[in-house]
Each structure stands twice: as C-alpha cells, then as structure tokens.
Amino acid sequence: MSEIPKDYEPAFPGKWPEKQEGGHVWRYATGISERDWFAGKAMQGELANGRTEWFIEDADDLASFAYVIADAMLRARKAKP
C-alpha cells in the first residue's frame, strides 16, 4: 500500500465500531480522496456534455484535464475570500 500524502483529505470520512474482546475499537474509513472525487466529477461532466472532442484515444488527456480542474477547485477552496 502506498503512503498517504500529508495533504490528503478524504471525500467521505467515516468511522464505525468493530467489536473486539474487552470493548469496541473504532476503525476509520478514509475512502477516496477529495482530489480524486473532484477529478471524477470533472471527468463525468466533460463526458456528459456531449462534446465530441474527447475520444477514447484521448483518455489520458481527459484524465489529466480532470486533475487540473480538481487541483484548481482545491486551491479555490483554500483561498481566502
């Protein structure tokens, strides 16, 4: 398993109890990162908008573009109003 980056923020954090002898131990679910979630949503929007510029041979370009959008969303959220 790869190391989790220091700036990793889970998109859907959660925790649940797991019974063990002598009581409960909380286990945490980190799930998908916010960056991956935003990139997926950006890609979904590009594919759903009906444009014909993205073809299967351009999938790497589309994925890179989605992460550019995701990174911009994360920067905008950190910016002070």
C-alpha angles and dihedrals in degrees: 000000000000122000117264112245116245092240092050113135118182116231093215110022118184145152136213135187120255117195118233131165109289098021144316129323119199117231119197126217115207098176122171119358121248089242092055091045092052091046091051091051092048091050092047090053093049092050094045098049094078097241114151097206093091112075128169092261088058094054093114090053091048091051092049090049090051091055091048088057092045092051090049090051091052092048092048091052092052093047116103114241 
